[in-house]
Amino acid sequence: MKIYVVLSAFAVALFAGCAKKSTGSFQGYIEGEYVYVASPLGGALAQLAVARGDSVKAGQLLFELERQSEAAALAQAGKNLSQAQAQLDDMKKGSRPTEIASLEAQLERVQASLKLSAAELVRREKLGGSNVISKEELDQARAQNDANQAQVNQLTADLATSRLGGRADAVRAAQAAAESQQAALVKTVWSFDQKRQAAPAAALVHDTLYRAGEFVAAGNPVVVLLPPANLKARFFVPQEKLAAIKIGGIVSVKPDGVARGLRATVNYISTQAEYTPPVIFSRETRANLVFMIEAKFSPADAVELRPGQPVDVEIQ
């Protein structure tokens, strides 16, 4: 009986010692947030530029869908824009140089006729005072001079109008048409570019979901990436230890098979307990509550980790 009591006391003491030793050390695992790269447009997969397990750099090509129709639409949009811009430029220029030269020649001819008719009118007015010519001849001279003056005024206005270009309303309409074609070109370029997708950041290719030649529906992921920055340690802390952990705090994370602990920064603390018991908690049930904590690594340390790895976490 004494031996049993001694062994029991030894076991209790050993358990208490182990529990004390594990204070501040928590179990967890590595979690990864994957990036699913897709095209907003559908089409056959023309090129898959990466394979599962590859390491890619930011901006590196991942895949390309067929885009013959987008290329044709792009060429058409470019020509439509050129046409609209040419019409706008032509409207701003006014009449052609040869048309303006013709109006200028007509104006010079009529101005010469006006000069002649004005001189003739002066002579007839002098003669009319001495009754050498009739009143009708004087009226004809005045009418001819007035007609020549009217032609000069008309051609002067026509020449000024031809140099002005199109009316303001017509020019604004042509400007709007050119801007509309510019917007259509931008949209077509966007559609053309979306058929090629590149890596948004340096990452590991976790998986590829299609083979070349297969049809990919719009929005369906083709390549799954795992950037090192998206790896984190997820561990669980009893509620009585929660006060010792703060956002921005440093923890030491030691995965299985890694000799040294990796530094990580706490970036998330769950707002509620996992597996929440009923509303009324006894002291025994409160001891079972745990809160999920997440901590992120530096890019250099994250390269060594893989999702699902079990880890031991110690609070620094």
ZIDA-V649501 format. One record per residue. OMEGA is omega in degrees with one decimal (* if undefined). NEAR is the number of other ideal C-beta (glycine too) atoms within 12 Angstrom. D_CENTER is the distance of its C-alpha to the mean C-alpha in whole Angstrom. Layout:
omega: {OMEGA/OMEGA}
near: {NEAR/NEAR}
d_center: {D_CENTER/D_CENTER}
This chain:
omega: {177.5/179.1/-179.5/179.1/179.9/179.8/179.4/178.7/178.5/-179.9/178.7/179.7/179.2/179.6/178.7/178.9/178.9/180.0/179.1/-179.1/-176.4/178.8/-178.6/177.6/-174.6/179.6/178.7/-178.9/178.9/179.5/178.5/174.8/-173.0/176.9/-178.5/-174.8/-177.8/173.3/177.7/179.3/179.9/177.9/177.5/179.8/-177.5/-177.1/171.1/-168.9/-178.0/177.3/179.8/-178.8/178.7/170.0/-177.1/176.6/177.4/-179.9/-180.0/-178.6/176.9/180.0/178.4/174.7/177.9/-175.8/177.4/-178.8/178.2/178.3/177.8/178.0/178.9/178.3/179.7/-180.0/177.7/179.3/177.6/178.0/178.7/178.9/-179.1/179.7/178.6/178.0/177.9/179.6/179.5/-179.5/178.7/-177.6/-175.2/-177.2/178.8/-178.2/-178.8/177.7/177.5/178.8/178.2/178.7/179.0/178.9/177.9/-179.9/178.2/179.6/-178.7/176.7/176.5/177.5/179.1/179.5/179.6/-179.0/177.6/178.8/179.1/179.9/179.6/-179.8/-178.0/177.7/176.8/179.9/-179.6/-179.4/-179.3/178.4/176.4/178.2/-179.3/178.2/-179.6/179.4/177.7/177.9/178.3/178.8/178.5/179.4/179.2/179.0/177.8/179.1/178.5/178.4/178.8/178.2/177.2/179.2/-178.8/-178.0/176.9/178.3/179.0/179.9/178.4/179.6/-179.1/178.6/-179.0/-173.1/-177.3/177.4/-176.0/179.8/180.0/178.8/178.0/177.6/178.8/177.9/178.4/178.4/178.0/178.3/177.3/178.1/176.5/177.9/178.0/178.1/178.9/179.3/180.0/176.9/178.6/179.7/179.3/-177.9/-176.5/177.9/174.1/-178.3/179.9/-179.5/178.4/179.9/174.6/-172.6/172.7/177.0/-179.1/-177.9/170.0/-168.8/179.5/173.2/179.0/-179.3/179.2/178.5/-179.3/177.8/-179.3/177.2/179.7/179.0/176.6/-178.0/177.7/-177.9/174.1/176.2/178.2/-179.7/-178.8/175.2/-178.3/174.4/177.1/-179.6/-172.2/-173.5/175.0/-174.2/179.8/178.1/-171.6/-176.9/-177.6/-175.8/-179.5/173.0/-176.7/177.6/-178.0/174.9/176.3/-176.2/-178.4/175.6/175.7/177.2/178.5/-172.6/-174.7/175.2/-179.8/178.7/176.3/-177.6/178.9/-179.6/-179.1/172.9/-177.1/-179.4/178.6/-177.4/174.0/177.6/-175.0/177.3/178.0/-171.8/-178.4/-177.2/170.5/178.3/-179.2/-178.5/178.2/-179.5/-178.3/-179.3/176.7/178.5/179.8/177.8/175.5/179.4/-177.6/-175.9/169.2/-179.7/-178.8/180.0/-175.9/-179.4/-176.6/-171.3/176.9/178.4/179.1/179.2/173.1/-177.7/170.2/-175.4/176.8/178.8/-179.4/*}
near: {7/8/9/10/11/12/13/14/14/14/14/14/14/14/14/14/13/13/14/12/12/17/17/20/25/33/23/33/26/36/30/30/24/21/29/23/38/28/36/19/29/24/33/25/32/26/25/29/23/32/18/18/16/24/21/33/19/18/14/23/22/39/40/30/36/24/29/16/19/28/20/15/23/25/18/19/27/22/18/23/27/18/19/27/23/18/23/27/18/19/25/22/20/23/23/14/13/11/18/23/16/18/28/22/16/22/26/19/18/27/23/17/23/27/18/18/27/23/18/24/28/18/20/27/21/16/18/21/13/11/11/14/20/13/16/12/20/25/17/19/28/22/18/23/28/18/20/28/22/18/25/27/18/20/27/22/16/23/26/18/18/25/21/19/21/23/14/13/11/19/22/16/18/27/22/17/23/27/18/20/27/22/18/23/27/18/20/29/22/21/27/29/21/25/36/30/37/25/28/21/23/24/37/33/30/29/25/28/25/30/17/20/14/20/19/33/19/17/15/24/25/40/39/32/40/36/30/30/26/29/38/37/43/37/39/27/35/27/27/17/24/25/13/21/33/19/16/15/26/24/38/29/44/29/31/17/13/20/9/12/23/34/23/37/26/35/23/24/28/24/11/14/23/19/14/18/18/9/7/9/15/12/11/9/17/18/15/19/25/28/30/30/39/33/42/34/37/20/18/13/28/34/19/23/37/23/24/17/27/23/38/26/39/30/26/21}
d_center: {80/79/77/75/74/74/71/69/69/68/65/64/64/62/60/59/59/56/54/55/53/50/49/46/45/43/42/38/36/33/30/26/23/21/18/18/15/15/14/13/15/19/21/24/23/24/24/24/23/24/27/28/29/27/25/22/20/17/15/18/18/19/19/19/19/22/20/23/22/18/20/23/20/18/22/23/20/21/24/24/22/25/27/26/26/29/31/29/31/34/34/34/37/39/42/43/45/48/48/48/51/53/53/54/57/58/58/60/62/62/63/66/67/67/69/71/72/72/74/76/76/77/80/81/81/84/86/85/87/90/90/90/87/86/84/82/81/80/78/76/76/74/72/71/70/68/66/65/64/61/60/59/57/56/55/53/51/50/49/47/45/44/43/41/39/37/38/35/34/34/32/29/29/28/26/24/24/23/20/19/20/17/14/16/15/12/11/14/12/9/12/14/11/11/15/14/13/14/15/13/16/20/21/24/24/26/26/25/25/26/28/27/28/27/25/22/21/18/16/19/19/20/20/21/21/22/21/24/23/23/26/29/32/33/37/39/41/44/44/47/45/42/43/43/39/36/33/32/35/36/37/39/38/40/39/42/43/41/44/42/40/37/35/33/32/32/29/29/33/33/34/37/39/39/42/43/47/48/48/51/51/54/54/54/51/49/50/48/45/42/38/35/34/31/31/28/29/28/26/30/32/29/29/33/32/32/31/34/36/39/39/42/40/42/42/42}
